[in-house]
Amino acid sequence: MTVALTLPFVAALSLGSTAGATSLAAIPCDVTALNNAIIAANNNTGPHTIRLAPKCVYNVLTPASTGGLGPNALPLISGTVTLLGNKTTIRRDPDATEGFRIAQIDGPNGRLTVEGVTATGGGYLDYAGTYLPTDGGTLILKHSTVTNSTANQGGAIYVNQSSTLEMYDSVVRDSAAQRGGAIYNGPGSTTLLQKTKLVRNQATELGGGLFTAGVSTTIKNSRIEGNRAYQQGGGIYNDRHPLDIFSTTIADNRAGQTGGGITNDGATTLTDTKVRRNIALNGGGVWQGTSPGTTLTLVRSRIFENTPNNCRPIGAIPGCTN
């Protein structure tokens, strides 16, 4: 009965969209209605902006699509789709027997914007517990939360194959992976975090909060706090690529080996940034790697109060004292 009621509702909003029909579909608290609205947006037969039911939990028991990197709760995003929520949640049902992420965004035309939505419980895959922009796709998160996600690479988000991630006023927390407990910025990809928090994520290997091997990563006015890597880079692991951090706090992170705050093996610049109270076996604040072109530049930034020291090797980072 729910499907019978939902399908006409979405179809009515979708009819004649190319002839100037409504630009927004308001859907009920129903997973089938959400899937139908996304399919219509992909096909340009319905509005690209979908208003989700406020305070609703869209509880997904079985995946709606499967891409080359595994199944997804929602249909593949191949067009322009915007999800507008109001204390809305999309989650993988805790009783689901199959592992799947929340959404895969397929480039080059896939573009997903999510605002006011909590996505939770996804993963148990090789890549991306929650969101996977791939092959040039774009993911934009605003005022949203990603939590309790698990994958081998990119516990919450994996930015794959020259794709783009932008996050504004958002949070990634309590997620886990081998590399990139919260976010993995993959080869050829670009990530921007602005007024964003990466909190209490962990990696069994590298980059408890963030692992970046992409074209560039930029972090502004953000907080990287309470993350853990059992090997290197409790807060951040930079794998030989540009990393620019502005007006950000990197604090209370932990690594089992080196780089409690940051393990830097690329070209990193910290501007108006604090790295403090991080812990590692060595290089409690920052561990500087030895790859060609590795530099860390401090611009009005401080690395202090880390355990057992601030920066290692000694003298590797100009302006850092122990």
C-alpha positions in Angstrom: 0.0 0.0 0.0 2.9 2.4 0.8 4.4 1.9 -2.7 1.0 2.4 -4.4 0.5 5.7 -2.6 4.1 6.9 -3.1 4.6 6.3 -6.8 1.8 8.6 -8.1 3.0 11.3 -5.7 6.5 11.3 -7.1 5.3 10.9 -10.6 3.0 13.9 -10.3 5.9 16.1 -9.3 8.0 14.7 -12.2 5.6 15.1 -15.1 6.8 17.6 -17.6 9.8 18.7 -15.7 11.5 19.9 -19.0 8.5 22.1 -19.6 8.9 24.0 -16.3 7.3 21.8 -13.7 8.0 22.3 -10.0 11.8 22.3 -9.2 11.4 20.5 -5.9 10.0 17.2 -4.9 8.8 16.9 -1.3 8.7 13.2 -0.4 7.2 11.3 2.5 9.2 9.2 5.0 9.5 6.2 2.8 12.6 4.6 1.2 10.7 3.7 -2.0 9.7 7.3 -2.5 13.3 8.4 -2.0 14.6 5.9 -4.5 12.0 6.9 -7.1 12.7 10.6 -6.7 16.5 10.0 -7.2 15.9 7.9 -10.3 13.7 10.7 -11.7 16.3 13.3 -11.0 19.0 11.2 -12.7 16.8 10.8 -15.8 15.8 14.4 -15.9 12.1 13.4 -15.6 11.7 14.8 -12.1 13.0 17.6 -9.9 16.7 17.5 -9.1 16.1 18.9 -5.5 14.4 16.4 -3.2 13.1 17.6 0.2 13.2 14.8 2.7 10.7 14.3 5.4 11.8 16.2 8.6 12.9 14.1 11.6 12.5 11.0 9.4 14.7 7.9 9.5 15.0 6.4 6.1 15.9 2.9 7.2 17.4 0.8 4.4 17.4 -2.9 4.8 18.5 -3.9 1.3 20.6 -2.0 -1.3 18.9 -0.2 -4.2 21.9 -0.4 -6.6 25.3 -2.0 -7.1 28.3 -0.4 -8.8 31.8 -1.7 -9.6 32.9 -1.1 -6.0 29.9 -2.7 -4.2 26.3 -2.1 -3.3 24.6 1.1 -2.2 21.5 2.0 -0.1 20.4 4.5 -2.7 20.3 4.3 -6.6 23.6 5.3 -8.3 23.8 9.1 -8.5 24.6 9.7 -12.2 23.0 13.2 -12.6 22.5 16.2 -10.4 20.7 15.4 -7.1 20.2 17.5 -4.0 18.9 16.0 -0.8 17.5 18.6 1.7 16.8 17.3 5.2 15.7 18.7 8.5 17.0 16.5 11.3 16.7 13.7 8.8 18.6 10.4 8.9 19.5 7.9 6.1 20.8 4.7 7.6 21.7 1.1 6.8 19.4 -1.0 9.0 21.3 -2.6 11.8 19.6 -5.9 11.0 20.7 -5.8 7.3 22.5 -9.0 6.4 24.5 -7.4 3.6 27.2 -4.7 3.8 26.5 -1.6 1.7 27.4 2.1 1.7 24.8 4.9 1.5 25.5 6.4 -1.9 27.9 6.1 -4.9 28.2 9.2 -7.1 29.3 8.3 -10.6 31.1 10.8 -12.7 31.6 12.6 -14.9 28.0 13.9 -14.5 27.1 12.6 -11.0 26.8 15.4 -8.5 25.2 14.9 -5.1 24.6 17.7 -2.6 23.4 16.7 0.9 22.2 19.3 3.4 20.9 18.7 6.9 21.2 14.9 6.8 22.8 12.3 9.1 24.1 9.2 7.2 24.9 6.3 9.5 25.7 2.6 9.7 27.0 2.0 6.2 29.9 0.0 5.0 31.6 -3.3 5.5 33.1 -2.9 2.1 36.6 -2.3 0.6 35.9 1.4 -0.3 33.7 4.0 1.5 31.4 3.2 4.3 29.0 6.0 3.4 29.8 8.1 0.4 31.8 7.2 -2.7 32.3 9.9 -5.4 34.1 8.1 -8.3 35.2 8.6 -11.9 35.0 12.4 -11.6 31.9 12.6 -9.5 31.2 15.4 -7.0 30.0 15.2 -3.4 29.0 18.3 -1.4 28.0 18.0 2.2 26.5 21.0 4.1 25.4 21.0 7.8 25.5 17.2 7.7 26.9 14.3 9.7 28.4 11.0 8.7 28.8 8.5 11.5 29.4 4.9 12.5 30.7 3.8 9.1 33.3 1.1 8.3 35.4 0.2 5.2 38.9 -1.0 4.4 39.7 2.3 2.8 37.9 5.5 3.7 35.8 4.5 6.7 33.1 7.1 5.9 34.1 8.7 2.6 36.5 7.6 -0.2 37.1 10.2 -2.9 38.0 8.0 -5.9 39.4 8.4 -9.4 39.7 12.2 -9.9 36.6 13.1 -8.0 35.8 16.0 -5.7 34.6 16.3 -2.1 33.5 19.5 -0.4 32.3 19.7 3.2 30.9 22.8 4.9 29.8 22.9 8.6 29.7 19.2 8.8 31.0 16.3 11.0 32.5 12.9 10.3 32.8 10.9 13.5 33.1 7.4 15.0 34.1 5.7 11.7 36.9 3.2 11.0 39.1 1.9 8.2 42.6 0.5 7.6 43.5 3.9 6.0 41.5 7.1 6.3 39.3 6.4 9.3 37.0 9.2 8.3 38.1 10.2 4.8 40.5 8.9 2.1 41.3 11.4 -0.6 42.4 9.1 -3.4 44.7 9.6 -6.4 43.8 12.4 -8.7 41.1 13.7 -6.4 40.5 16.9 -4.5 39.1 17.5 -1.0 38.0 20.7 0.7 37.0 20.8 4.4 35.6 24.0 5.7 34.2 24.5 9.3 34.2 20.7 9.5 35.1 18.3 12.3 36.7 14.9 12.1 36.2 13.4 15.5 36.9 10.0 17.1 37.7 8.1 14.0 40.3 5.4 13.8 42.6 3.6 11.3 44.3 0.3 11.9 47.1 1.5 9.7 47.4 5.2 8.5 45.4 8.4 8.9 43.0 8.0 11.8 41.1 11.1 10.7 42.3 11.7 7.1 44.5 9.9 4.6 45.3 12.0 1.5 47.1 10.8 -1.7 45.1 13.2 -4.0 45.9 16.1 -6.2 45.2 18.5 -3.2 43.6 18.7 0.2 42.6 22.0 1.7 41.3 22.3 5.3 39.9 25.6 6.7 38.5 26.6 10.1 38.1 23.0 11.1 38.9 20.6 13.9 40.7 17.3 13.7 40.3 15.9 17.2 40.4 12.6 19.1 41.3 10.4 16.1 43.6 7.4 16.3 45.9 5.5 14.0 47.5 2.3 15.2 50.5 3.0 13.0 51.1 6.5 11.6 49.2 9.8 11.4 46.7 9.8 14.2 45.0 12.9 12.9 46.3 13.1 9.3 48.5 11.1 7.0 49.8 13.0 3.9 51.1 10.6 1.3 53.3 12.7 -1.0 50.8 15.3 -2.1 49.9 19.0 -1.4 48.1 19.7 1.9 47.1 23.2 2.9 45.6 23.8 6.4 44.3 27.2 7.6 43.0 28.3 11.0 42.5 24.7 12.2 43.1 22.8 15.4 44.6 19.4 15.3 44.5 18.1 18.9 44.2 15.0 21.1 44.9 12.6 18.3 47.1 9.4 18.9 49.3 7.2 16.8 50.8 3.9 17.8 54.1 4.6 16.0 54.8 8.1 14.6 52.9 11.3 13.9 50.3 11.7 16.6 48.9 14.8 15.0 50.3 14.6 11.4 52.6 12.2 9.5 53.8 14.3 6.6 55.3 12.8 3.5 54.4 15.5 1.1 54.2 19.3 0.8 52.2 20.6 3.7 51.6 24.2 4.8 50.1 25.1 8.2 48.7 28.7 8.4 47.3 30.1 11.7 47.0 26.5 12.9 47.6 24.7 16.2 48.9 21.2 16.6 48.7 20.3 20.3 48.2 17.5 22.9 48.8 14.8 20.4 50.5 11.5 21.3 52.7 9.0 19.5 55.7 6.8 20.2 57.8 9.4 18.4 56.9 12.7 16.7 53.9 13.3 19.0 52.9 16.4 17.1 54.4 15.8 13.6 56.5 13.2 12.0 58.3 14.3 8.9 58.9 11.7 6.2 61.8 11.4 3.8 60.2 11.2 0.3 61.6 13.7 -2.2 59.9 17.1 -2.0 58.7 16.6 1.5 58.3 19.9 3.3 56.3 21.3 6.2 56.0 25.1 6.4 54.7 26.9 9.4 53.0 30.3 8.9 51.9 31.8 12.2 51.3 28.3 13.4 52.4 26.4 16.6 53.2 22.8 17.3 53.2 22.4 21.1 52.3 20.3 24.2 52.6 17.1 22.3 53.9 13.8 23.8 56.8 12.8 23.9 57.9 15.6 21.6 56.6 18.0 19.1 58.4 17.3 15.9 60.8 14.5 14.7 63.3 14.0 13.2 65.0 16.9 15.1 65.5 19.9 12.8 63.3 18.6 10.0 60.6 21.3 10.5 61.9 24.9 10.6 60.3 26.8 13.5 59.2 23.7 15.5 60.8 23.4 18.9 60.8 20.5 21.4 
